Amino acid sequence: MPFVGPNNEPIKDTFEIGRILRKKRKSQGLTLEQVSQHCGLSIRFISEVERGKATAEIGKVLFLLHTVGVDLYASTRE
């Protein structure tokens, strides 16, 4: 089942992406340090993404999501 925002609505901000990332990481019992070691991104960067930092580099965010097993989908509005 794909992750979506509250009430099964589209994700509209970086805070939702961060919440999803943190929830998935914790559900796997992983620490920030473990994820950092696995993907090569700094603990600070991962923490900032989890807190919804809006200026995080999108390529790194997508790589981080992939690393913890989160797929991000986009669709066009009608």
PDB file of N, CA, C and O in Angstrom:
ATOM      1  N   MET A   1       0.845  -1.183   0.000  1.00  0.00           N
ATOM      2  CA  MET A   1       0.000   0.000   0.000  1.00  0.00           C
ATOM      3  C   MET A   1       0.885   1.240   0.000  1.00  0.00           C
ATOM      4  O   MET A   1       1.762   1.361   0.855  1.00  0.00           O
ATOM      5  N   PRO A   2       0.683   2.145  -0.920  1.00  0.00           N
ATOM      6  CA  PRO A   2       1.511   3.350  -0.965  1.00  0.00           C
ATOM      7  C   PRO A   2       1.208   4.282   0.198  1.00  0.00           C
ATOM      8  O   PRO A   2       0.084   4.342   0.696  1.00  0.00           O
ATOM      9  N   PHE A   3       2.235   5.001   0.615  1.00  0.00           N
ATOM     10  CA  PHE A   3       2.056   6.008   1.656  1.00  0.00           C
ATOM     11  C   PHE A   3       1.446   7.250   1.034  1.00  0.00           C
ATOM     12  O   PHE A   3       1.839   7.670  -0.055  1.00  0.00           O
ATOM     13  N   VAL A   4       0.498   7.825   1.722  1.00  0.00           N
ATOM     14  CA  VAL A   4      -0.113   9.078   1.279  1.00  0.00           C
ATOM     15  C   VAL A   4      -0.260   9.985   2.481  1.00  0.00           C
ATOM     16  O   VAL A   4      -0.007   9.582   3.616  1.00  0.00           O
ATOM     17  N   GLY A   5      -0.666  11.200   2.223  1.00  0.00           N
ATOM     18  CA  GLY A   5      -0.862  12.157   3.299  1.00  0.00           C
ATOM     19  C   GLY A   5      -2.077  11.809   4.143  1.00  0.00           C
ATOM     20  O   GLY A   5      -2.704  10.770   3.938  1.00  0.00           O
ATOM     21  N   PRO A   6      -2.409  12.680   5.092  1.00  0.00           N
ATOM     22  CA  PRO A   6      -3.558  12.446   5.962  1.00  0.00           C
ATOM     23  C   PRO A   6      -4.842  12.251   5.158  1.00  0.00           C
ATOM     24  O   PRO A   6      -5.026  12.871   4.110  1.00  0.00           O
ATOM     25  N   ASN A   7      -5.708  11.405   5.643  1.00  0.00           N
ATOM     26  CA  ASN A   7      -7.013  11.155   5.011  1.00  0.00           C
ATOM     27  C   ASN A   7      -6.894  10.693   3.563  1.00  0.00           C
ATOM     28  O   ASN A   7      -7.759  10.985   2.737  1.00  0.00           O
ATOM     29  N   ASN A   8      -5.821   9.970   3.262  1.00  0.00           N
ATOM     30  CA  ASN A   8      -5.621   9.399   1.930  1.00  0.00           C
ATOM     31  C   ASN A   8      -5.555  10.469   0.836  1.00  0.00           C
ATOM     32  O   ASN A   8      -5.971  10.233  -0.298  1.00  0.00           O
ATOM     33  N   GLU A   9      -5.033  11.632   1.183  1.00  0.00           N
ATOM     34  CA  GLU A   9      -4.904  12.741   0.238  1.00  0.00           C
ATOM     35  C   GLU A   9      -3.467  12.821  -0.274  1.00  0.00           C
ATOM     36  O   GLU A   9      -2.558  12.255   0.332  1.00  0.00           O
ATOM     37  N   PRO A  10      -3.263  13.521  -1.386  1.00  0.00           N
ATOM     38  CA  PRO A  10      -1.899  13.679  -1.903  1.00  0.00           C
ATOM     39  C   PRO A  10      -0.993  14.386  -0.892  1.00  0.00           C
ATOM     40  O   PRO A  10      -1.447  15.220  -0.109  1.00  0.00           O
ATOM     41  N   ILE A  11       0.272  14.043  -0.926  1.00  0.00           N
ATOM     42  CA  ILE A  11       1.268  14.705  -0.088  1.00  0.00           C
ATOM     43  C   ILE A  11       1.476  16.107  -0.643  1.00  0.00           C
ATOM     44  O   ILE A  11       1.726  16.283  -1.835  1.00  0.00           O
ATOM     45  N   LYS A  12       1.371  17.104   0.233  1.00  0.00           N
ATOM     46  CA  LYS A  12       1.447  18.492  -0.226  1.00  0.00           C
ATOM     47  C   LYS A  12       2.628  19.275   0.321  1.00  0.00           C
ATOM     48  O   LYS A  12       2.850  20.419  -0.075  1.00  0.00           O
ATOM     49  N   ASP A  13       3.391  18.670   1.230  1.00  0.00           N
ATOM     50  CA  ASP A  13       4.534  19.404   1.749  1.00  0.00           C
ATOM     51  C   ASP A  13       5.647  18.459   2.181  1.00  0.00           C
ATOM     52  O   ASP A  13       5.464  17.244   2.264  1.00  0.00           O
ATOM     53  N   THR A  14       6.798  19.050   2.452  1.00  0.00           N
ATOM     54  CA  THR A  14       7.970  18.263   2.818  1.00  0.00           C
ATOM     55  C   THR A  14       7.844  17.631   4.196  1.00  0.00           C
ATOM     56  O   THR A  14       8.515  16.639   4.483  1.00  0.00           O
ATOM     57  N   PHE A  15       7.002  18.184   5.045  1.00  0.00           N
ATOM     58  CA  PHE A  15       6.816  17.604   6.375  1.00  0.00           C
ATOM     59  C   PHE A  15       6.200  16.211   6.279  1.00  0.00           C
ATOM     60  O   PHE A  15       6.553  15.320   7.052  1.00  0.00           O
ATOM     61  N   GLU A  16       5.285  16.023   5.335  1.00  0.00           N
ATOM     62  CA  GLU A  16       4.670  14.706   5.136  1.00  0.00           C
ATOM     63  C   GLU A  16       5.698  13.693   4.639  1.00  0.00           C
ATOM     64  O   GLU A  16       5.703  12.544   5.084  1.00  0.00           O
ATOM     65  N   ILE A  17       6.556  14.108   3.730  1.00  0.00           N
ATOM     66  CA  ILE A  17       7.609  13.204   3.252  1.00  0.00           C
ATOM     67  C   ILE A  17       8.507  12.811   4.415  1.00  0.00           C
ATOM     68  O   ILE A  17       8.862  11.641   4.562  1.00  0.00           O
ATOM     69  N   GLY A  18       8.872  13.776   5.234  1.00  0.00           N
ATOM     70  CA  GLY A  18       9.704  13.495   6.398  1.00  0.00           C
ATOM     71  C   GLY A  18       9.036  12.555   7.379  1.00  0.00           C
ATOM     72  O   GLY A  18       9.682  11.661   7.926  1.00  0.00           O
ATOM     73  N   ARG A  19       7.748  12.750   7.605  1.00  0.00           N
ATOM     74  CA  ARG A  19       7.006  11.886   8.526  1.00  0.00           C
ATOM     75  C   ARG A  19       6.986  10.451   8.010  1.00  0.00           C
ATOM     76  O   ARG A  19       7.174   9.504   8.774  1.00  0.00           O
ATOM     77  N   ILE A  20       6.760  10.301   6.723  1.00  0.00           N
ATOM     78  CA  ILE A  20       6.727   8.971   6.113  1.00  0.00           C
ATOM     79  C   ILE A  20       8.098   8.304   6.220  1.00  0.00           C
ATOM     80  O   ILE A  20       8.194   7.129   6.574  1.00  0.00           O
ATOM     81  N   LEU A  21       9.146   9.049   5.917  1.00  0.00           N
ATOM     82  CA  LEU A  21      10.503   8.523   6.008  1.00  0.00           C
ATOM     83  C   LEU A  21      10.817   8.052   7.425  1.00  0.00           C
ATOM     84  O   LEU A  21      11.310   6.941   7.623  1.00  0.00           O
ATOM     85  N   ARG A  22      10.532   8.895   8.397  1.00  0.00           N
ATOM     86  CA  ARG A  22      10.839   8.546   9.790  1.00  0.00           C
ATOM     87  C   ARG A  22      10.035   7.329  10.238  1.00  0.00           C
ATOM     88  O   ARG A  22      10.571   6.441  10.900  1.00  0.00           O
ATOM     89  N   LYS A  23       8.760   7.286   9.885  1.00  0.00           N
ATOM     90  CA  LYS A  23       7.906   6.157  10.262  1.00  0.00           C
ATOM     91  C   LYS A  23       8.456   4.847   9.688  1.00  0.00           C
ATOM     92  O   LYS A  23       8.511   3.837  10.389  1.00  0.00           O
ATOM     93  N   LYS A  24       8.857   4.864   8.429  1.00  0.00           N
ATOM     94  CA  LYS A  24       9.404   3.667   7.789  1.00  0.00           C
ATOM     95  C   LYS A  24      10.723   3.263   8.428  1.00  0.00           C
ATOM     96  O   LYS A  24      10.943   2.083   8.699  1.00  0.00           O
ATOM     97  N   ARG A  25      11.606   4.231   8.672  1.00  0.00           N
ATOM     98  CA  ARG A  25      12.900   3.932   9.294  1.00  0.00           C
ATOM     99  C   ARG A  25      12.708   3.294  10.658  1.00  0.00           C
ATOM    100  O   ARG A  25      13.333   2.282  10.972  1.00  0.00           O
ATOM    101  N   LYS A  26      11.845   3.887  11.462  1.00  0.00           N
ATOM    102  CA  LYS A  26      11.610   3.371  12.811  1.00  0.00           C
ATOM    103  C   LYS A  26      10.926   2.005  12.781  1.00  0.00           C
ATOM    104  O   LYS A  26      11.208   1.154  13.625  1.00  0.00           O
ATOM    105  N   SER A  27      10.031   1.789  11.817  1.00  0.00           N
ATOM    106  CA  SER A  27       9.347   0.491  11.731  1.00  0.00           C
ATOM    107  C   SER A  27      10.334  -0.632  11.420  1.00  0.00           C
ATOM    108  O   SER A  27      10.075  -1.795  11.728  1.00  0.00           O
ATOM    109  N   GLN A  28      11.458  -0.280  10.814  1.00  0.00           N
ATOM    110  CA  GLN A  28      12.504  -1.256  10.523  1.00  0.00           C
ATOM    111  C   GLN A  28      13.531  -1.342  11.651  1.00  0.00           C
ATOM    112  O   GLN A  28      14.480  -2.123  11.571  1.00  0.00           O
ATOM    113  N   GLY A  29      13.343  -0.544  12.698  1.00  0.00           N
ATOM    114  CA  GLY A  29      14.258  -0.550  13.826  1.00  0.00           C
ATOM    115  C   GLY A  29      15.618   0.052  13.508  1.00  0.00           C
ATOM    116  O   GLY A  29      16.617  -0.297  14.137  1.00  0.00           O
ATOM    117  N   LEU A  30      15.662   0.954  12.536  1.00  0.00           N
ATOM    118  CA  LEU A  30      16.925   1.556  12.119  1.00  0.00           C
ATOM    119  C   LEU A  30      17.153   2.902  12.789  1.00  0.00           C
ATOM    120  O   LEU A  30      16.222   3.691  12.955  1.00  0.00           O
ATOM    121  N   THR A  31      18.387   3.154  13.169  1.00  0.00           N
ATOM    122  CA  THR A  31      18.759   4.458  13.706  1.00  0.00           C
ATOM    123  C   THR A  31      19.188   5.362  12.554  1.00  0.00           C
ATOM    124  O   THR A  31      19.443   4.897  11.443  1.00  0.00           O
ATOM    125  N   LEU A  32      19.263   6.649  12.836  1.00  0.00           N
ATOM    126  CA  LEU A  32      19.782   7.587  11.839  1.00  0.00           C
ATOM    127  C   LEU A  32      21.194   7.187  11.419  1.00  0.00           C
ATOM    128  O   LEU A  32      21.543   7.259  10.240  1.00  0.00           O
ATOM    129  N   GLU A  33      21.992   6.769  12.377  1.00  0.00           N
ATOM    130  CA  GLU A  33      23.371   6.376  12.087  1.00  0.00           C
ATOM    131  C   GLU A  33      23.423   5.165  11.149  1.00  0.00           C
ATOM    132  O   GLU A  33      24.236   5.131  10.225  1.00  0.00           O
ATOM    133  N   GLN A  34      22.571   4.186  11.381  1.00  0.00           N
ATOM    134  CA  GLN A  34      22.559   3.000  10.523  1.00  0.00           C
ATOM    135  C   GLN A  34      22.169   3.352   9.087  1.00  0.00           C
ATOM    136  O   GLN A  34      22.782   2.873   8.133  1.00  0.00           O
ATOM    137  N   VAL A  35      21.156   4.185   8.946  1.00  0.00           N
ATOM    138  CA  VAL A  35      20.738   4.597   7.601  1.00  0.00           C
ATOM    139  C   VAL A  35      21.859   5.395   6.942  1.00  0.00           C
ATOM    140  O   VAL A  35      22.142   5.212   5.758  1.00  0.00           O
ATOM    141  N   SER A  36      22.490   6.269   7.700  1.00  0.00           N
ATOM    142  CA  SER A  36      23.591   7.072   7.190  1.00  0.00           C
ATOM    143  C   SER A  36      24.722   6.187   6.672  1.00  0.00           C
ATOM    144  O   SER A  36      25.251   6.422   5.586  1.00  0.00           O
ATOM    145  N   GLN A  37      25.085   5.183   7.440  1.00  0.00           N
ATOM    146  CA  GLN A  37      26.159   4.276   7.032  1.00  0.00           C
ATOM    147  C   GLN A  37      25.776   3.495   5.779  1.00  0.00           C
ATOM    148  O   GLN A  37      26.620   3.231   4.923  1.00  0.00           O
ATOM    149  N   HIS A  38      24.519   3.132   5.677  1.00  0.00           N
ATOM    150  CA  HIS A  38      24.060   2.326   4.541  1.00  0.00           C
ATOM    151  C   HIS A  38      24.000   3.128   3.240  1.00  0.00           C
ATOM    152  O   HIS A  38      24.342   2.612   2.176  1.00  0.00           O
ATOM    153  N   CYS A  39      23.567   4.387   3.321  1.00  0.00           N
ATOM    154  CA  CYS A  39      23.361   5.146   2.081  1.00  0.00           C
ATOM    155  C   CYS A  39      24.432   6.203   1.821  1.00  0.00           C
ATOM    156  O   CYS A  39      24.474   6.782   0.736  1.00  0.00           O
ATOM    157  N   GLY A  40      25.295   6.463   2.800  1.00  0.00           N
ATOM    158  CA  GLY A  40      26.370   7.423   2.591  1.00  0.00           C
ATOM    159  C   GLY A  40      25.969   8.883   2.734  1.00  0.00           C
ATOM    160  O   GLY A  40      26.748   9.776   2.403  1.00  0.00           O
ATOM    161  N   LEU A  41      24.763   9.131   3.222  1.00  0.00           N
ATOM    162  CA  LEU A  41      24.324  10.503   3.480  1.00  0.00           C
ATOM    163  C   LEU A  41      24.535  10.811   4.960  1.00  0.00           C
ATOM    164  O   LEU A  41      24.498   9.906   5.793  1.00  0.00           O
ATOM    165  N   SER A  42      24.752  12.064   5.286  1.00  0.00           N
ATOM    166  CA  SER A  42      25.048  12.428   6.672  1.00  0.00           C
ATOM    167  C   SER A  42      23.813  12.288   7.566  1.00  0.00           C
ATOM    168  O   SER A  42      22.675  12.403   7.110  1.00  0.00           O
ATOM    169  N   ILE A  43      24.070  12.041   8.833  1.00  0.00           N
ATOM    170  CA  ILE A  43      22.994  11.970   9.821  1.00  0.00           C
ATOM    171  C   ILE A  43      22.235  13.294   9.827  1.00  0.00           C
ATOM    172  O   ILE A  43      21.007  13.312   9.911  1.00  0.00           O
ATOM    173  N   ARG A  44      22.963  14.384   9.739  1.00  0.00           N
ATOM    174  CA  ARG A  44      22.328  15.707   9.738  1.00  0.00           C
ATOM    175  C   ARG A  44      21.346  15.843   8.575  1.00  0.00           C
ATOM    176  O   ARG A  44      20.225  16.316   8.760  1.00  0.00           O
ATOM    177  N   PHE A  45      21.766  15.429   7.374  1.00  0.00           N
ATOM    178  CA  PHE A  45      20.890  15.527   6.206  1.00  0.00           C
ATOM    179  C   PHE A  45      19.632  14.694   6.412  1.00  0.00           C
ATOM    180  O   PHE A  45      18.526  15.174   6.167  1.00  0.00           O
ATOM    181  N   ILE A  46      19.790  13.460   6.858  1.00  0.00           N
ATOM    182  CA  ILE A  46      18.640  12.572   7.066  1.00  0.00           C
ATOM    183  C   ILE A  46      17.696  13.173   8.096  1.00  0.00           C
ATOM    184  O   ILE A  46      16.480  13.170   7.908  1.00  0.00           O
ATOM    185  N   SER A  47      18.254  13.683   9.177  1.00  0.00           N
ATOM    186  CA  SER A  47      17.447  14.310  10.222  1.00  0.00           C
ATOM    187  C   SER A  47      16.689  15.519   9.682  1.00  0.00           C
ATOM    188  O   SER A  47      15.517  15.714  10.002  1.00  0.00           O
ATOM    189  N   GLU A  48      17.352  16.323   8.872  1.00  0.00           N
ATOM    190  CA  GLU A  48      16.689  17.504   8.294  1.00  0.00           C
ATOM    191  C   GLU A  48      15.538  17.100   7.378  1.00  0.00           C
ATOM    192  O   GLU A  48      14.482  17.734   7.392  1.00  0.00           O
ATOM    193  N   VAL A  49      15.734  16.054   6.586  1.00  0.00           N
ATOM    194  CA  VAL A  49      14.658  15.572   5.717  1.00  0.00           C
ATOM    195  C   VAL A  49      13.491  15.088   6.569  1.00  0.00           C
ATOM    196  O   VAL A  49      12.336  15.393   6.270  1.00  0.00           O
ATOM    197  N   GLU A  50      13.782  14.342   7.623  1.00  0.00           N
ATOM    198  CA  GLU A  50      12.721  13.840   8.503  1.00  0.00           C
ATOM    199  C   GLU A  50      11.958  14.974   9.175  1.00  0.00           C
ATOM    200  O   GLU A  50      10.789  14.812   9.525  1.00  0.00           O
ATOM    201  N   ARG A  51      12.605  16.115   9.356  1.00  0.00           N
ATOM    202  CA  ARG A  51      11.937  17.272   9.963  1.00  0.00           C
ATOM    203  C   ARG A  51      11.290  18.182   8.925  1.00  0.00           C
ATOM    204  O   ARG A  51      10.750  19.235   9.265  1.00  0.00           O
ATOM    205  N   GLY A  52      11.348  17.773   7.656  1.00  0.00           N
ATOM    206  CA  GLY A  52      10.633  18.501   6.617  1.00  0.00           C
ATOM    207  C   GLY A  52      11.377  19.651   5.977  1.00  0.00           C
ATOM    208  O   GLY A  52      10.750  20.572   5.453  1.00  0.00           O
ATOM    209  N   LYS A  53      12.701  19.622   6.006  1.00  0.00           N
ATOM    210  CA  LYS A  53      13.466  20.714   5.399  1.00  0.00           C
ATOM    211  C   LYS A  53      13.111  20.837   3.921  1.00  0.00           C
ATOM    212  O   LYS A  53      13.297  19.899   3.146  1.00  0.00           O
ATOM    213  N   ALA A  54      12.604  21.991   3.546  1.00  0.00           N
ATOM    214  CA  ALA A  54      12.089  22.196   2.191  1.00  0.00           C
ATOM    215  C   ALA A  54      13.185  22.359   1.143  1.00  0.00           C
ATOM    216  O   ALA A  54      12.922  22.185  -0.047  1.00  0.00           O
ATOM    217  N   THR A  55      14.392  22.685   1.554  1.00  0.00           N
ATOM    218  CA  THR A  55      15.449  22.942   0.578  1.00  0.00           C
ATOM    219  C   THR A  55      16.385  21.756   0.378  1.00  0.00           C
ATOM    220  O   THR A  55      17.438  21.904  -0.243  1.00  0.00           O
ATOM    221  N   ALA A  56      16.023  20.589   0.889  1.00  0.00           N
ATOM    222  CA  ALA A  56      16.861  19.404   0.712  1.00  0.00           C
ATOM    223  C   ALA A  56      16.913  19.026  -0.769  1.00  0.00           C
ATOM    224  O   ALA A  56      15.911  19.120  -1.477  1.00  0.00           O
ATOM    225  N   GLU A  57      18.078  18.604  -1.222  1.00  0.00           N
ATOM    226  CA  GLU A  57      18.270  18.238  -2.632  1.00  0.00           C
ATOM    227  C   GLU A  57      17.393  17.040  -3.000  1.00  0.00           C
ATOM    228  O   GLU A  57      17.489  15.983  -2.377  1.00  0.00           O
ATOM    229  N   ILE A  58      16.551  17.205  -3.999  1.00  0.00           N
ATOM    230  CA  ILE A  58      15.550  16.197  -4.344  1.00  0.00           C
ATOM    231  C   ILE A  58      16.176  14.851  -4.726  1.00  0.00           C
ATOM    232  O   ILE A  58      15.642  13.801  -4.371  1.00  0.00           O
ATOM    233  N   GLY A  59      17.281  14.875  -5.432  1.00  0.00           N
ATOM    234  CA  GLY A  59      17.935  13.621  -5.810  1.00  0.00           C
ATOM    235  C   GLY A  59      18.363  12.817  -4.599  1.00  0.00           C
ATOM    236  O   GLY A  59      18.202  11.597  -4.565  1.00  0.00           O
ATOM    237  N   LYS A  60      18.906  13.502  -3.604  1.00  0.00           N
ATOM    238  CA  LYS A  60      19.321  12.827  -2.375  1.00  0.00           C
ATOM    239  C   LYS A  60      18.116  12.332  -1.591  1.00  0.00           C
ATOM    240  O   LYS A  60      18.158  11.250  -1.006  1.00  0.00           O
ATOM    241  N   VAL A  61      17.048  13.111  -1.574  1.00  0.00           N
ATOM    242  CA  VAL A  61      15.825  12.694  -0.875  1.00  0.00           C
ATOM    243  C   VAL A  61      15.265  11.434  -1.523  1.00  0.00           C
ATOM    244  O   VAL A  61      14.891  10.495  -0.821  1.00  0.00           O
ATOM    245  N   LEU A  62      15.201  11.399  -2.841  1.00  0.00           N
ATOM    246  CA  LEU A  62      14.697  10.211  -3.533  1.00  0.00           C
ATOM    247  C   LEU A  62      15.574   8.997  -3.250  1.00  0.00           C
ATOM    248  O   LEU A  62      15.059   7.899  -3.038  1.00  0.00           O
ATOM    249  N   PHE A  63      16.888   9.183  -3.244  1.00  0.00           N
ATOM    250  CA  PHE A  63      17.813   8.094  -2.926  1.00  0.00           C
ATOM    251  C   PHE A  63      17.586   7.596  -1.503  1.00  0.00           C
ATOM    252  O   PHE A  63      17.567   6.390  -1.259  1.00  0.00           O
ATOM    253  N   LEU A  64      17.414   8.519  -0.573  1.00  0.00           N
ATOM    254  CA  LEU A  64      17.166   8.165   0.819  1.00  0.00           C
ATOM    255  C   LEU A  64      15.867   7.378   0.962  1.00  0.00           C
ATOM    256  O   LEU A  64      15.834   6.356   1.647  1.00  0.00           O
ATOM    257  N   LEU A  65      14.804   7.842   0.324  1.00  0.00           N
ATOM    258  CA  LEU A  65      13.529   7.124   0.367  1.00  0.00           C
ATOM    259  C   LEU A  65      13.690   5.714  -0.186  1.00  0.00           C
ATOM    260  O   LEU A  65      13.184   4.757   0.399  1.00  0.00           O
ATOM    261  N   HIS A  66      14.383   5.580  -1.294  1.00  0.00           N
ATOM    262  CA  HIS A  66      14.619   4.265  -1.892  1.00  0.00           C
ATOM    263  C   HIS A  66      15.401   3.367  -0.936  1.00  0.00           C
ATOM    264  O   HIS A  66      15.112   2.177  -0.817  1.00  0.00           O
ATOM    265  N   THR A  67      16.390   3.941  -0.257  1.00  0.00           N
ATOM    266  CA  THR A  67      17.230   3.176   0.660  1.00  0.00           C
ATOM    267  C   THR A  67      16.420   2.526   1.772  1.00  0.00           C
ATOM    268  O   THR A  67      16.684   1.381   2.140  1.00  0.00           O
ATOM    269  N   VAL A  68      15.438   3.240   2.311  1.00  0.00           N
ATOM    270  CA  VAL A  68      14.640   2.676   3.412  1.00  0.00           C
ATOM    271  C   VAL A  68      13.402   1.940   2.921  1.00  0.00           C
ATOM    272  O   VAL A  68      12.642   1.404   3.727  1.00  0.00           O
ATOM    273  N   GLY A  69      13.190   1.906   1.600  1.00  0.00           N
ATOM    274  CA  GLY A  69      12.080   1.128   1.058  1.00  0.00           C
ATOM    275  C   GLY A  69      10.792   1.888   0.848  1.00  0.00           C
ATOM    276  O   GLY A  69       9.706   1.313   0.935  1.00  0.00           O
ATOM    277  N   VAL A  70      10.901   3.177   0.572  1.00  0.00           N
ATOM    278  CA  VAL A  70       9.706   3.977   0.292  1.00  0.00           C
ATOM    279  C   VAL A  70       9.718   4.357  -1.187  1.00  0.00           C
ATOM    280  O   VAL A  70      10.682   4.949  -1.673  1.00  0.00           O
ATOM    281  N   ASP A  71       8.659   4.020  -1.889  1.00  0.00           N
ATOM    282  CA  ASP A  71       8.499   4.418  -3.284  1.00  0.00           C
ATOM    283  C   ASP A  71       7.644   5.677  -3.336  1.00  0.00           C
ATOM    284  O   ASP A  71       6.627   5.773  -2.649  1.00  0.00           O
ATOM    285  N   LEU A  72       8.051   6.620  -4.135  1.00  0.00           N
ATOM    286  CA  LEU A  72       7.321   7.872  -4.281  1.00  0.00           C
ATOM    287  C   LEU A  72       6.739   7.923  -5.688  1.00  0.00           C
ATOM    288  O   LEU A  72       7.464   7.775  -6.672  1.00  0.00           O
ATOM    289  N   TYR A  73       5.446   8.130  -5.778  1.00  0.00           N
ATOM    290  CA  TYR A  73       4.764   8.177  -7.069  1.00  0.00           C
ATOM    291  C   TYR A  73       4.233   9.582  -7.321  1.00  0.00           C
ATOM    292  O   TYR A  73       3.912  10.318  -6.388  1.00  0.00           O
ATOM    293  N   ALA A  74       4.147   9.932  -8.578  1.00  0.00           N
ATOM    294  CA  ALA A  74       3.558  11.213  -8.961  1.00  0.00           C
ATOM    295  C   ALA A  74       2.479  10.945  -9.999  1.00  0.00           C
ATOM    296  O   ALA A  74       2.609  10.055 -10.839  1.00  0.00           O
ATOM    297  N   SER A  75       1.429  11.720  -9.925  1.00  0.00           N
ATOM    298  CA  SER A  75       0.378  11.607 -10.934  1.00  0.00           C
ATOM    299  C   SER A  75      -0.109  13.005 -11.281  1.00  0.00           C
ATOM    300  O   SER A  75       0.014  13.938 -10.488  1.00  0.00           O
ATOM    301  N   THR A  76      -0.651  13.129 -12.454  1.00  0.00           N
ATOM    302  CA  THR A  76      -1.158  14.428 -12.873  1.00  0.00           C
ATOM    303  C   THR A  76      -2.599  14.602 -12.419  1.00  0.00           C
ATOM    304  O   THR A  76      -3.364  13.640 -12.341  1.00  0.00           O
ATOM    305  N   ARG A  77      -2.952  15.842 -12.122  1.00  0.00           N
ATOM    306  CA  ARG A  77      -4.335  16.150 -11.753  1.00  0.00           C
ATOM    307  C   ARG A  77      -5.131  16.334 -13.028  1.00  0.00           C
ATOM    308  O   ARG A  77      -4.599  16.763 -14.052  1.00  0.00           O
ATOM    309  N   GLU A  78      -6.367  16.019 -12.959  1.00  0.00           N
ATOM    310  CA  GLU A  78      -7.238  16.160 -14.136  1.00  0.00           C
ATOM    311  C   GLU A  78      -7.694  17.590 -14.286  1.00  0.00           C
ATOM    312  O   GLU A  78      -8.434  17.908 -15.218  1.00  0.00           O
TER     313      GLU A  78
END
